[in-house]
Amino acid sequence: MTLSRSLTPLAGWPRALLPTAEIPELNRPMDTRDTGPRPGTPLWAYLTAVIAVGLTALIVAQVRFGAGDLAEVGRTPLFWMLATLVVLGELRPVAVTSSTIVGGTPTSTMFTFAVIMYHGLPTAALLQAVAVLVSGLVHRRAPHRVMFNLAQVTLACTAAAVTFGAFGIHPRPASPWTPDGMDIPAIVLAGLAYFAVRAALVCGAVALHERRPVIRVLKASIGPQALVYGALLGLAPLVVVVMAHSSALVPLFIAPLTAVYFTATLSLRRDHQATHDGLTGLPNRKMLILRTEEALAEARRHERVGLLLLDLDRFKEVNDTLGHPVGDRLLQLVAHRLTHSVRPGDVVARLGGDEFAVLLPSIRDAQAAKEVASRLRVALTEPVRLEGMTFDLDASIGIALYPDHAPDFELLMQRSDVAMYLAKEGRTGVEFYLPAKDRNSPERLSLLGDLRRAIDSDQLDLHYQPKVSLDDGRVESVEALLRWWHPVRGPVSPGEFIPLAEQSYLMRELTQHVIQRALQQAARWWHAGMDVPISVNVTARDLLDSSLPEQLEAGLDKLELPAEAIQLEVTERILMTDQAYSAETIRALAALGIQLSLDDFGTGYSSLVRLQRLPVSEVKIDASFVRRLGESADDERIVRSIIDLVRSLGLRSVAEGVESHEIAQLLRKMGCQAGQGWWLAKPMPAAEATVWLRGRLSASFTAHAADGARLAPH
């Protein structure tokens, strides 16, 4: 996330009080159900069919109603009283759970069902249609949602009326029907028909919208809905009896309904507060756990469940620079963008701070999960204006899949967290969980403990690989390479245990151990007359450690060595660390006279300006380019350009991966000063390296090399 001053800053608004209108996205609804389905999709076809049938049923009912019946019933106070109650009931549904699948049950159901029994289907369908339209306008629902709700409730009323008709009950405004105890079977069956049609139609739409099986949606919603519908439909006959006795008593039903509504609302608010984030309104960790466990329980044999962990890059800079109110509005914007970028049925949750999670309850494969993650990153990259500034958002996303990476929520969360930090460290944006890079896995934790014991018991060895002049064969220096022979595992690759140490507390101790061993070996050689510098690899974190120059200075003084006896190698990634240029450690090393060598050059994204700012004396060209010399014209141009660049800066160039006489000759013609590789000399233990160096440094070899003899491989 980066900040840039806008060319046209907003004026006239106090800081931290800019309106939400500055972010137009936040003025749009968060409910993705208001997003219309694409024509031709199954959801579009389903909604179209239901709306067509429902509107047809409504038209047929009104044609049967007749203008005379409408005028007659419209003159009664009871009609307008019922119309008001149905509209108010539609505006204020009773919700017993915060689940988006279940939703709320409108209290208008009780009065609509009562009107079906008392005045018949045409009146009930008309009142309910008006109530749905008014509710849609008040709540600003999308037209397709309003039309679908109108259609499904009309079909439910029609099903109830048909059931009553099967029992010979055909009420009309001119001849109202009042039930008695003998009519309970008809009322129960009509109520079941009403509920079944509404539940089936709504669950079908939800299943298509969220791409979930209808059976699963029914199981998740049927219980809570049946409870509320049963209570409302069960009270409807009492409303009819009261209407028949005295219509003035009907408003008394408002009191118990109000009590039920506020009790349910209070319970819902507590439930929502416990399972949702207060700032963004997104589900919190508790709700994420519940939804993930449901998804895992429902996952079929060949289905995958995905968990994405998302962390905003450099969000702390916004809070520190502009304050928490601006940071809060930025988080609300992020929540909005994420919600509108996932598939229907996916769950976006906020875990805290600038960390979000996205649950994919059903995902085809890893590629599909990566596509969702990429879509999330694209949605976040659109700049946003706040406080007269332009914010460029970005995020790192880690992905873990069930059952590929973890069998339960806790492991999915842990492993998506590992993947997210891999994406952040590698600046790749999106990463899958990789067991080999999980420093928290049991195997790696065990290896980390073994590494600690190996350091303490001095089980680590150094092998030395010479760097040889390509002009005369002279040994310029040797590179110290760490080796570990595990008592049980056998040889452990440096590529396995060094990254593990870098991600833990052991890297500092490991560096100190290597430097101490290298200084001791340098002392043996230099005091024996073999003045060969030793290069030691250090990390960017080591270069920021103020104790590093102190350790080197103390070691050099104790062993009576000059600063030229030791050299430090750092990878090109150090050039991307701005702290390195101002670190006191760099200046202290330069003051000691210890030279820096830049390793693996060409693999990063460094620039000439950055290279000039770091006090290095030597640049090592990465072996991946050198090995393909003579085979790849592109690599040859790259290597030649690096050599020319290094020479122009007054630095020495060393080629890694010199594996043949032809490559050595080609590098020498390009102007590369030195090379390193198995053709020149392999890494050797200290004793073997001592014998090799003594032979190379002998007078006879020096004279032979001075005559321009070709270097022989070791």
N, C-alpha and C positions, 0 to 999 in steps of 0.2 A: 504494500500500500504506500503510495507516494503522494506528496502534497505539492501543488503548484498554485501560485497566486493567479486568480482569474483576471482576465483582461478587463472585465466589467464587474467589479465587486458590487454586491448589493448594498445599498445605502438606506439609512433611515430605520433600520431594525437594530435594537440593542443586541449585543453579543449574547449567545445562548438563548435568544428568544425569537429566532427566525421561525416563521410559520411552517407547518408541514407542507403547505403548497409549494415551498421551494423544492420539495421532492415530490413531483406529481405522482410518482409510483405509489406513495403511501396513501394517496387519496382514493386509490382503487381498492375494491374489496379483496380480502385475503381468501375468500371462499372460492376454491377452484371449480366448484360446481356451477358457478356462473359463467364459466368459459364454455362457449357453445361447442358441441361436437362437430368434427369435420364431416361434411356430406359424404355419404357412402360407407361410413364406418358402422359397425354393428350397433353402437349406442345411438347413432343418428337414426338408423332404420327403426330401432325399437321405440324411441321417443316419437318419431313420426307416426308410427302405427298406433300407439296408445292415444296420442292426441287426436288422430283422425277418428278413431272409434269413440273416444270420449265425447268429442264435440258433436258427433252424429247422435249419440245418446241424449245429449243435452238438447239438441234441436228437436228431436222427436218428442222428448218430454214436454217442451214448451209448446209445440204444435198441439199436443193433446190437451195442454192446459186451457187454451182458449182465452180470448180477450175478456170474455164475460166473467170467467172465474177469476182472472187476475184483477179485474176492476172490483169484483166483490170482496176478495180477500184483502185487497189493498186498502179498503175503507175501514178495516178493523184495527183498533189499537194493538191487538195481540200480534198482528203481522209485523208491524214496525218494531214492537218490543222484541220479537224473536229475531228480526233482521239485525237489530243492534247487538243482541247477545251473541249471535253467530259471528258477526264481524269482529267484536271484541275478543271472542274466544279464539278466532283465527289469528289475531294479532298477538295474543299472549298464550303460546303453547306451554304445556307442562313438561318440563324436562327432568328426568330422574337420573340421568347419567350424562357425563360430558362427552361420551363417545360420538364421533361424527357419523358413525354408521346408524346408530339408533335415532338420534335427533330428538325433537320434542313432539309431543302429542297435543294437537290443538283442542282446547276445551269446547270449541264449537261442535265437536263430535256429538256431545250429549244433546245439544239443542237441535242439531241437524237430524239426528236419529229420531228425536221426539217429533219433529215436523213431518218426517216420513210416515210415522204412525198416525199422526193426527190429521194432517192436510194432504198427505200423499207425496209421490215422487216429484211432480213438477214444481211444487212450491219449495221443497227441500233442495232440489238441484239448483233452482234459481237463487235462493238465498246463499247457498254455499259457493256458487260461482261468483257472485258479487263479493263475498267475503275474501275469496282467494285473490281476486283482482285487486281489491283494496290493500290486502296484506302485501302483495307483490309490489305495488307502487310505494307503500310506506317503507318497506325494507329494501327497495331498489334491487329486486331480484331480476335476473336476466329473463327476457321474454320466453325463452324455451322452458325455463323452470316454472314460470307462472302457468303457461299453457299445459305443461305436463301435470302440475298439481291440480289444475282445474279438471283435466280429463280423468285422472285417477280417482278423484273424490266423486265425480259424477258416476263413474262406473261402479264404485263401491255403493253409492246410494241406489243405483239401478239394481245391483245384486240383492240388496236388502228388500227393495220393493217387489222384485220378482219372487223372493222367498215368501213374503207376506201374501202375495197373490196366489201362491200355491196352496195357502191355507184359506183362500177365499176372502182375504182381507184387501179391500180396494178403497181406501179412504180418499175423499175429495174435500175441497174447501166447503162445499155445500153440505157434505155429510161426513163430518169428522168421526174418527174411530177412537174409542176409549177402551183400553185393554182391561181384562180382569184376570183372576187367578188361573182360569182355564186356558189363557192365551200364552202362558209362559213358554211352552215348547216352540211356538211360532216366533216369539221374541228372541229366544236363545239362538235359534237357527238363523234368523235374519241378522242378528248381531254377529254371529260367526261368519256369515257370508260377507257382511260389510268389512269386517276385520281382515278376512282372508284375502279379499280382492285388493284392499289397500296395501297390506303387507307384501303380497306377491308382486304387485306392480312396482312398488317402491324398491323392494329388495332386488328386483330384476334390474332396475336402473342403476342402483348402487353397485351391483356386481359388475355390470358392463363398464361403468365409469371407473371403478377401481381395479378392473380386470381380475376379479376374484370369483371363485365358484359361487353360484347362487346358494348352494347348501350351506356354505360357510357363513355367508352374510345372514341367512335366515337363523342359523344357530346363534350368531352373535347378537341378533336384535329381537328375536321372537319373545324371549322372556320378559324383558323390561316393557316392551310395547304391549304385550298381552295383559300385563298387570294394569297399566293405565287405561287401555281401551276397555278392559272388562269393567273397571269401576265406572267410567263415563257412560258406557252403553247400558250398564245395569241401572243407572240412575234415570235414564231417559224415560222409561215407563212412568216413573213417579212424576216427572215433569208433565207428561201427557195427562195424568190424573188430575194434577193441580190445574192445568189449563182448562180442563173440562169443568172443574168445580168453580174456579175463580182465577181469571187470567191475571188479576192484580197481584196474586201471590207468587207468580213466576219469578219476579226479580229476587225473591228471597233465596233462590238457589245461588245467587251471586256470592253470598256470604261463605258457604262451605267451599265453593270453588276458589274464592280468593284465599281462604286459609290454606287449601291444598297447594295453590300456586305459589304463595310466598314461602310455605314450608319446603316445597320442592326446590324453589329458587335458592333459598338459603343453603339447603343441602348441596345443590349443584355448585354454588359459589365456593363452598368449602372443598368440594371434590375437585373443582377446577384449580383452586389455589394450591392444592396438594399435588396436583399432577401437571401443572403448567407453569411456565416461566412468566413472572409478573411483568417484565419489560416488553417482551415480544409477543406474548400470548401463545408461544409454541409449547408443545409438550416438553416436560423436563425429563431428567434422568429416570425418575420413578415411572412415568408413563412410557418412556422408551423401553424400559425393562419389561413392562407388561405386554406391550405390543410386540416386542421381539420374541418373548416366550410364546405368545399366541402364534406368531408366524412360524416358529420352530416346531410347535406342536402340530400345526396344520400342514407343514411342508410334506409333500409326498415323496416317494422314494427317490425320484430323479429330479426333484426340485432343489433349487439353491435359494438361500436367503443371504442377502448382502448387507453389510454394515459399513457405511462410509463415515469416517471421522474427518472433520474439516476445521482447520485453524487459519484464521486471518493472518496474513504476513504484516508485521510491523504495526499492528493495531495500537500498541502501547504508545507509539509516537503521537497518535491522534489525541489520546486521552491526556498525555503530558503536555501537548502543545495547545490544544483548544479547550480542554476541560471535559469532564464527564458528561455534561448535558449533550454536547455535540457527539461524543462517542456513543451515547445511548441512542440518539437518533440514527446514527450510522448503523448500529446493530439492528434497529428496527427495519431499516432499508434492506440489510442483508437478509433478515428473516423473510421479508416480503419477496425478494428475488429468488431465494432458495425455494420457497413454497410454490412459486409459479414456474419453476424450472424442472421440478420432479414430475414423475408420472402420477396419475390418479391412483390413490391407494398407498403411495409411499409416505413415509412419516419423516418430517423434518423436526428435529428437537434441538433445543439449546441446552448445553451441558453446563454452561457458566463462562463468564468472561467473553472471549471471542472464539469460543470453541462450540461447534455445532456437530450434530450427527444426523445422518440420513439413513433410515431403514428401508431396504428394498425387500418387502415381504415375499416376493416371487421374482426371481431373475433367471434368465435363460442360461447365461454362462458368464465367464469373466469378461469377455469383450463387451457384453451388454452393460455390465456394471461400470466398465471404464467409460462407455459412451455417456452414461448418466453423469459420472464424475466430470467428464469433459464439458458437458452441457452446463453443469453448475459453475465451473470456472469461467466459461464464456459469459454467463449471465452476470457474474460479479465484475467482469473487466470493464463494463460500461461505466464511464466516469460519472460521478455525482457531485453536485455543487452543495456545499454547506459553508456557512460563515463566510461567504464570498470567496471560497476557495474550491478548487477542483480536486477531488479525491479519485485516485486510480486504485481500485480494489484488486486484490489478488489473494489467493489462498493456496494452502497445501492440503492435499486430500490423501488419506490412507484408506485402503480397501481390504476388508477381510470377508471371506465367504464361508457359509455353512453348506455342506460339511467339509469342504476342501481344507479350510484352515482352522476351524474350531467347532466343537460340538454344542456349545452353550453361549449365553450372552456374555458372561464375564470374560471368557477367552476371546470371543469376537471383539469385544471392546478393547481388550489389552492388545490384541494383534493388529487391529486397525490403527491403534495408537502408535505401535511400532512402525507400521507402514507410513503413517502420516509424518513421523519424524524423519524417516528415510527420504520422503519427498521434500521435506523442508531442508534437510542437510544437502541433498543432491540438487536442489533447485529444479526438480523435474516436474513439480506440480501435482502429479498423480502417481502413486506407487501401490502395488499389491504387497501383501504380507509375504516376506521371504524368511523361512525358518533359519537359513544360513546367516542372516543379518540380524536376527533377534537376540540381543544381548541378554534377554530375560528368560530364554529357553533353558530348561534344566541342563542340557548338554553344555551350553555355553557358560552357564553359571558354574558348572563343575570345572570346565576348562579354565575359567577365570581364577578359581581357587587354586588349581594346579599351577597356574602361571605365577601366582603370588608366592607359592611355596618354592617354585623354581628360582625365582629372584632371590628369595631369602637364603636358599641353600646353594646358590651359585651353580645352578644346573644349565644355565644358558651359555652358549659359546659364540665367539665371533669368528667368522671366516673373512678372508681378505681377498678382494679382487683388484688387481692392478689397473691403473689408467696409464696407457703407454703412448708416448709421442709417436705420431704417424710419420714424422720426418726422419728420425734417427733411432727409433726403438727405445729411447731412454724412458725409464720408469719415472713418471711424474708424481704419482701418489697411489695410495690404495684406498679402496672403500671398504669400511667395516660393515659386514652383513650379519644380522643376528640369526642364529640357528638354535633350535630346541629339540633335543631328543627326549621325548616323554618316556618315563619308565614303563608305561603300559601301552600307550598308543603308538610308540615309536616316533619317527620324525614327524613333527607338526609344522605345516607350512607357515611361513611368516605372513602370507596372505590371510591366514585364518586367525592367528593370535594377535597380530599387531592391530588390526582394526578393532578387535575386542578390547585391547588395552586402551586404544584411543577413545572408546566410548565409556570408559570407566575411570576410576580413581588411580589406576595402576600406571598410566602413561608417564607420569612424572617420575615415578620410581624406576620404570623401565629405562627411560632416557638417562637418568642419573647412573644406572648400572652400566649401560653401554658406554657412556662417556668415561666412566672410571676404568673399565676394562681396556678401552681404546688408548687412554692415556698411559696405562701401565705397559701396554705392548709398544707404544711409541717410544717410551723411555728405554726399553730393552734395545730397540733398533738404533735409536739415535746415540745411545751411550756406547753401542758397538760399532759406530761409524757408518751406519746405514741411515742417512738423513732422508727418510721417505715420509712425507706427511700422510696422516690418516684422516679420511673423511667419515663423518658420522651423520647419519640421517636424523633430522629432528622435525617435529611437526610445527604448524603455525602456532599452536597453543604453547609449545615449548619456547618459541621466540618471544612470547608475551610474558614469560615467567622471569621475574626479576632475579631469581636465585641462580639462573643458568650462568650468567657471566661470573658470579661469585664462585660457583663450583669449578668452572674452567680456570679461573685465575688461581684459585687455591691449588688445584691439581697440577697446573703448570709449574707453580712455584715449588711445590713439594717435590716434584720429580725432576726439577731443574731442566725444564724443557722450554724452548722458545715458542712464541705464538704460532710460528709457521708449522709446528709439528701437528697441529690439529686444524681441521677444516669442517665446517658445518654445511650439510646439504639440506635444502628445503624444496618442496615441490612448487610448481608454478602457481598452485592455488593461493599461496601466500600473497601473490600480487593482487588478489581480489579482496584481501582483508585490509581495509583502510587503517585499522589500528596499528598494523605493522610499521607503517611509515612514520608514526609518531611515538612508537614504543621506546621507552628508555633502554630496554634490553638491546635493541639494535645499535643504539649509540654506544652503549657500554662495550659491546662486542667489537665494534669498529675501533674504539679507543684501545682495546687490548691487542689489536692487530690480527684478530681472528677473521679469516676470510669466509665469505658465504658463496656457496655454489647453488645455482638454480637448477633443480632436477626436473626431468620429464617435460622439458620445454616443448611447446607446440600442441599440447593436449588440452590446454585451457583457453581462456578468452582474454588473456592479458593484452596490454597495449604497449607501444613504445614508450609512452609517457610514464606509465606505471613501472616499466622496467628501469627507466632512468632514475626513478626516485628511490629505488632500493639499492643499497651499497653491496652489490654482488661483484665478484671478480671472475666468475666462470659460469657458463651456461651449458647444460647437458641436453643434447637433442634426444628426444624420446626414441626408444628402440623401435616403436611401431612404424616410424618413418624410415629409419635406417635400414631395417631388414629388407625392405622392398625396393631398395636402390637397384637399378638395372632392370627392374621388372615394371615399375610404375613411373611414368613420366611426371605425373602429378606429385608423387612423393619426392622425386628428384628435384623438382622446382621448389618444393617446400623446404627441403634440407638446404639447398643452395641459398635460398632467401634468408633462412635463419642464420647461416654461417656469415653471410654478408652483413646482416643486421648486427650480429654480435661483434664482428670485426669493426664496424663503424662506430660502435660504442666503446671500443678499446678494451673489450673483454675477450677471454679465452673461450673457445668452443670445444666441447668434448662430445663425441658421438657414442651413444650406447647401442648395444646390439650388433657390434662388428663381428660377423660370423664367417667371413671369407676374405681371402687375399684381394679379390676383385673389389669388394666393398671398401676395404681399407685403402686401396689405390685410388678409387674414385673420390673418396672423402679427402684424401691428401691433395688431389688435384683441385678440389673445390676450395681448399684453404683451411680445412678443419685441422686444428693443432693436435688433438689427442683422441684416442679411442678406447673403448672398454667393451669386452665381449669374450665369449668362450674361445673364439679362435685365437685371440691374443693371450688370454690366461683365464682359467676358471677360478671361481672362489675357492680359497684354500684355508685349512686350519692354520693356526699361528705357526706351528712348528714347520709345516710344509712351506708356508709362505716365506718363512725365514730362509730356508734353503734356497728357494727360488730367487728371492731377492739378492742373496749373497752371490749367486751365480750370475745374475743379470748385472750386478754392480761391479763385477770383477773387471780388472783392467783389460783383460783379453776381449771381453764382450764389448766393452766401451769402444776399444779400437776398431773392432769388427763392425760395430754399428755405425761408427763415424765414417766408414768407407761406403755407407749407403746400402749395406746388405739388407735383403728382404727379411722382415720379421717372420719368425717361424712360430706356428701354433704350439700351445703348451701340450 
